[in-house]
Amino acid sequence: MKKVILLVFISLILCGCANTKEVMEKIEISGTCQKEEEAETHGGFLGDGETFVKLSCKDVELSKYWKELPLTDSISEVMNLIQCNSDSCKSAIERYNINTSNGYYFFRDRHSETVDEYDDTNLNNRSSYNFTLAIYNTDTNTIYYYKMDT
């Protein structure tokens, strides 16, 4: 019985779920956050897909790379692209119910051709997307972490 409990515990730790601390480091914040929701679609040979994590936070401190909402036109365009699956056609904003009404955002361009990783100017001028976006809604103290790789 102890072995079964130990195996369940280890599998929960190693499940490939996003680690809250790692997410916070990637988007350059500190504070106390708890994971509320998570979705992961990366897979296959090229590793294309999306990662989404919703965090409930308090006492958040943002790095200098966070900017006040609204999102830029380039980022809004990508986040509002419609993708279809067997159930429906929705944008990332709709799929993950991301609230962009009030707060700040963090953007990191992870594309191999990027010159400034915090600049979204060339986001829509390439054949693929590799970026990380986080939105901090100050009304609800919620952080939405979104990572896209195509």
N, C-alpha and C positions, 0 to 999 in steps of 0.2 A: 504494500500500500504506500509506503514511504517513497518507493521508486516512482510510482505513478504520479504522486503529488509533485515530486522533484522534476519529472519530465514535463509535466504541464507548466510548471513555473518557468523552467528553462525555455520551453517553446514560446511562452508569452514574451519573454525577454528578447529572444532572437527572431521574432516573427517578421522582421523587415518593416515593422511599423516605424514611422518617423519618430525619432527621439525629440522630445520637447526642447531639451537643452541645445541639441544640434540645430534645430530650426531657429531658435532664438539667436544663436551665434551666426548663422547664415544671413539673417536679416538685421544683424547688428542692433539688438535690443538687450536690455537687462530689465529685471523685475521678477515678479512671480506670475507664472502662467501655468495653466492647466489645459491639457488637450480635451476638446469637446467633441471633435469630429475629424475623420480622416478618410481620404479616398486616394487610391493609387492605381494608375493604369499603365505605368511603364512596363515594358516587357518585350519579348521578341528579340530578334537578332540585333537590331539597331538600338534598342532601348528607348524608342519613341514613346511618348505618353505624357500624362499629367500627374502631378502630386498636389493634393490639396489637404491642408490642415487648418482647422479652426481652433484658436486658442482663446480662452477666457483669462484675462490678465488684470493685475493691479500693480501699482507703483512702477509703471513702465517708464524707462528712460530710452530715448531714441538717439541713434548716432546722427552725425551731421549730414548724412546722406538721405535722410527722410525729408520728404517735401510735403507741403500742404496740399490737400485735395483741392480741386478736381484733378483727375488723371490727365495727362497730356493727350492730344488727339491720337498720336501714334499708339500709345498703350491702350486707349479706349477702343481703337479700331480692332486690335488683336483680341482683346477681352470680349468683344461683342461679335466675333466671328461665329457663325452658326456651324455646329457640328452635329451630325446625325448618328444615332445608333439604332438598335432594333426597336427601342421604345419611343423615342421622340427626337426632335431637332431643337437644340438650345445652345445658347452662348455659355461660356464659362461663368459669367456673372449669374446667369439663370440656373445653371446646373448646380452650382455650389451656394446659391443664395447669398452672394457677396454684397454687403451693404457699403456703398461708396459715398454715402450722403455727407459725412462729416468726419474730418480727421486728417490723417497723413498717409503717405504711401512711400514705399521703398522699391526701387527698381535696380536690378543687376543684370546686365547683358552678358551672358555666358557664351556667346557665339565666338567661334575661332577668329573671325575677322574684326572683332570689336577693337576700337582704339581706346575708348574710355568706358569702362564697364558700368558706370553709373549714368550713362547718357543713352537715351532711347531714340536719338535722331535717326539712326539707320535701321531701326527695328524692322520696318516694313520694306526695306530695299534689298532683301536677301531671299534666297530660295528656302531657307529654313528658320525656325525659331528655337532659340535656346536662351531662356531667360527665367529669372525669378522675380516675382512681384509679391509684395506684402502690403496689406491695407490695414491700418489701425483706425477703427471706428471709435472715436473718443466719447460718443454718446453711450455706447454699450461696453466699452473697455474690451472689445473683441479684436483679435488680429486674425486676418485671413491670409494664409500663406499659400501661394500658387506657384508651381514650377512647371514650365512647358518645355518639352524637347521634341522637335520634329526632324 
